[in-house]
Amino acid sequence: MNRLLPTRHLGASPLEVTSIGLGLMSLSGIYGESSDENGMAVIQHALDKGINFLDSSDMYGWGHNETLVGKALKGRREGVVLASKFGQTRLPTGGNGVDGSPAYVQSACEASLKRLGLDVIDLYYVHRIDPNVPIEDTVGAMARLIEQGKVRALGLCEASPATIRRAHAVHPLAAIQTEYSLLYREQAEETLKTTRELGISFVAYSPLGRSLLTGKVHSAAEFANDRRKDHPRFHEGNFERNQALIAFIEIMARQKNCQPGQIALAWLLAQGEDIVAIPGTKQTSRIDENLGALNVQLSKHDLDTLSKAFPPGAAAGTRYPAGGMKGVFI
Ligand SMILES: NC(=O)c1ccc[n+]([C@@H]2O[C@H](COP(=O)([O-])OP(=O)(O)OC[C@H]3O[C@@H](n4cnc5c(N)ncnc54)[C@H](OP(=O)(O)O)[C@@H]3O)[C@@H](O)[C@H]2O)c1
């Protein structure tokens, strides 16, 4: 493994991860088709390039993603920090439910370990907070997983500051995972005030704005066959407004002889040593390009200019469709 990539600690846990990890969600069909052969190649390439932080969930392809990463890690588990998540469920009616009950925590973790073919998950997150179960009960059950040696560290996704405080009082959290990018700063930066006070790291998901910040998307019609067609940021009117914003980083990228997505990732990582980005891709060459963000130098002036061009609330369209928005920041 290439050990030269910069690393960051996750909270007070023993976990040390590369500041750019790999999000595995799109390797399970969420953003259109992806073959297992390709998924394996993408994960192997990331590890070859020195990335040690892989982000999965039991709901990415409902088990598929964990089975895939488990196969990819055969013979090369050492040094890898594997994150997975639980809490989203499939309702018999077809939609997604949420379950944070202690009994479910235990059974979901055991099912994930089986699919992964591993003894331990390094970082185990609640994927969505269950509003009907006190967070103390959910995190209490997760703490028991640590005692049992099934999990090394704990995290929450999309938790509000109040929920983070209550959870952290039960067992120290290593990381909070929430969407954060130039496009969507509001809730992330509100969350950061609390994570910083408590010494918890921040894992920024969808750091490329689900592709918008790469400057490579020319029409929302490109997503007619994937989940993004339902996301307001790509809807008519919003998409054009967001594209107009992105023109700004395209200009800076040309000046710096780099790619717009690299500017977006470099800005994010410059927001603090407590931040880790997990861009996702189905293409090996884009892993290299995203890692290239580590070589992009942004001066204080550049950072301020970007922050002003993309103020909190800049994006047109909410982070999720209306139903999904009810499950975040709670
Ligand atoms: N906790 C949660 O609720 C939650 C929610 C969403 C995501 N996540 C995690 O965050 C990870 C990343 O989020 P994401 O995949 O939604 O969004 P993202 O990383 O912001 O963007 C991914 C998209 O950008 C494209 N892309 C990546 N690198 C590129 C490059 N260098 N040039 C051009 N296009 C590029 C990818 O297309 P190609 O595949 O064609 O490269 C893909 O369409 C996920 O994999 C998942 O692990 C967590």
The ligand as an SDF file (V2000), in Angstrom:
LIG
                    3D

 48 52  0  0  0  0  0  0  0  0999 V2000
  -24.6590    8.7990    4.9920 N   0  0  0  0  0  0  0  0  0  0  0  0
  -25.4520    9.0700    3.9880 C   0  0  0  0  0  0  0  0  0  0  0  0
  -26.6570    9.2730    4.1400 O   0  0  0  0  0  0  0  0  0  0  0  0
  -24.8660    9.1570    2.5980 C   0  0  0  0  0  0  0  0  0  0  0  0
  -25.6370    9.6610    1.5390 C   0  0  0  0  0  0  0  0  0  0  0  0
  -25.0580    9.7500    0.2680 C   0  0  0  0  0  0  0  0  0  0  0  0
  -23.7510    9.3300    0.0760 C   0  0  0  0  0  0  0  0  0  0  0  0
  -23.0330    8.8180    1.1210 N   0  0  0  0  0  0  0  0  0  0  0  0
  -21.6440    8.3390    0.9480 C   0  0  0  0  0  0  0  0  0  0  0  0
  -20.8810    9.3410    0.2760 O   0  0  0  0  0  0  0  0  0  0  0  0
  -20.2650    8.7640   -0.8660 C   0  0  0  0  0  0  0  0  0  0  0  0
  -20.0940    9.8050   -1.9530 C   0  0  0  0  0  0  0  0  0  0  0  0
  -21.3070   10.4440   -2.2470 O   0  0  0  0  0  0  0  0  0  0  0  0
  -22.0010   10.4470   -3.6850 P   0  0  0  0  0  0  0  0  0  0  0  0
  -21.4960    9.3050   -4.4960 O   0  0  0  0  0  0  0  0  0  0  0  0
  -23.4500   10.5900   -3.4330 O   0  0  0  0  0  0  0  0  0  0  0  0
  -21.5800   11.8400   -4.3120 O   0  0  0  0  0  0  0  0  0  0  0  0
  -20.2390   12.5210   -4.8020 P   0  0  0  0  0  0  0  0  0  0  0  0
  -19.0610   11.7900   -4.3020 O   0  0  0  0  0  0  0  0  0  0  0  0
  -20.4080   13.9480   -4.4650 O   0  0  0  0  0  0  0  0  0  0  0  0
  -20.3650   12.3960   -6.3720 O   0  0  0  0  0  0  0  0  0  0  0  0
  -20.3240   11.1650   -7.0330 C   0  0  0  0  0  0  0  0  0  0  0  0
  -20.5990   11.4270   -8.4880 C   0  0  0  0  0  0  0  0  0  0  0  0
  -19.5630   12.2370   -9.0310 O   0  0  0  0  0  0  0  0  0  0  0  0
  -18.9810   11.5890  -10.1490 C   0  0  0  0  0  0  0  0  0  0  0  0
  -17.5280   11.7800  -10.0470 N   0  0  0  0  0  0  0  0  0  0  0  0
  -16.7110   11.3870   -9.0500 C   0  0  0  0  0  0  0  0  0  0  0  0
  -15.4510   11.7890   -9.2940 N   0  0  0  0  0  0  0  0  0  0  0  0
  -15.4750   12.4450  -10.4690 C   0  0  0  0  0  0  0  0  0  0  0  0
  -14.4960   13.1090  -11.2570 C   0  0  0  0  0  0  0  0  0  0  0  0
  -13.2340   13.1460  -10.8590 N   0  0  0  0  0  0  0  0  0  0  0  0
  -14.8820   13.6730  -12.4320 N   0  0  0  0  0  0  0  0  0  0  0  0
  -16.1660   13.6380  -12.8260 C   0  0  0  0  0  0  0  0  0  0  0  0
  -17.1410   13.0250  -12.1270 N   0  0  0  0  0  0  0  0  0  0  0  0
  -16.7980   12.4440  -10.9530 C   0  0  0  0  0  0  0  0  0  0  0  0
  -19.3600   10.1550  -10.0670 C   0  0  0  0  0  0  0  0  0  0  0  0
  -19.5310    9.6320  -11.3740 O   0  0  0  0  0  0  0  0  0  0  0  0
  -18.6620    8.3820  -11.8820 P   0  0  0  0  0  0  0  0  0  0  0  0
  -19.0680    7.2270  -11.0450 O   0  0  0  0  0  0  0  0  0  0  0  0
  -19.0480    8.2460  -13.3090 O   0  0  0  0  0  0  0  0  0  0  0  0
  -17.2410    8.7720  -11.6890 O   0  0  0  0  0  0  0  0  0  0  0  0
  -20.6950   10.1970   -9.3330 C   0  0  0  0  0  0  0  0  0  0  0  0
  -21.7260   10.4020  -10.2720 O   0  0  0  0  0  0  0  0  0  0  0  0
  -21.1870    7.6040   -1.2350 C   0  0  0  0  0  0  0  0  0  0  0  0
  -20.5330    6.6490   -2.0250 O   0  0  0  0  0  0  0  0  0  0  0  0
  -21.5550    7.0730    0.1170 C   0  0  0  0  0  0  0  0  0  0  0  0
  -20.5320    6.2320    0.6100 O   0  0  0  0  0  0  0  0  0  0  0  0
  -23.5830    8.7440    2.3820 C   0  0  0  0  0  0  0  0  0  0  0  0
  1  2  1  0
  2  3  2  0
  2  4  1  0
  4  5  1  0
  4 48  2  0
  5  6  2  0
  6  7  1  0
  7  8  2  0
  8  9  1  0
  8 48  1  0
  9 10  1  0
  9 46  1  0
 10 11  1  0
 11 12  1  0
 11 44  1  0
 12 13  1  0
 13 14  1  0
 14 15  2  0
 14 16  1  0
 14 17  1  0
 17 18  1  0
 18 19  2  0
 18 20  1  0
 18 21  1  0
 21 22  1  0
 22 23  1  0
 23 24  1  0
 23 42  1  0
 24 25  1  0
 25 26  1  0
 25 36  1  0
 26 27  1  0
 26 35  1  0
 27 28  2  0
 28 29  1  0
 29 30  1  0
 29 35  2  0
 30 31  1  0
 30 32  2  0
 32 33  1  0
 33 34  2  0
 34 35  1  0
 36 37  1  0
 36 42  1  0
 37 38  1  0
 38 39  2  0
 38 40  1  0
 38 41  1  0
 42 43  1  0
 44 45  1  0
 44 46  1  0
 46 47  1  0
M  CHG  2   8   1  16  -1
M  END
$$$$
